[in-house]
Amino acid sequence: MDTAKSITAKKLIRLIGIRS
């Protein structure tokens, strides 16, 4: 289930990028 982790990580990275 690495795909789910990848999607979650990408979402977190995107949120951090938008907040930065």
PyMOL commands that set and color helices and strands:
alter all, ss='L'
color gray80, all
select helices_A, chain A and resi 2-19
alter helices_A, ss='H'
color red, helices_A
deselect
rebuild
show_as cartoon
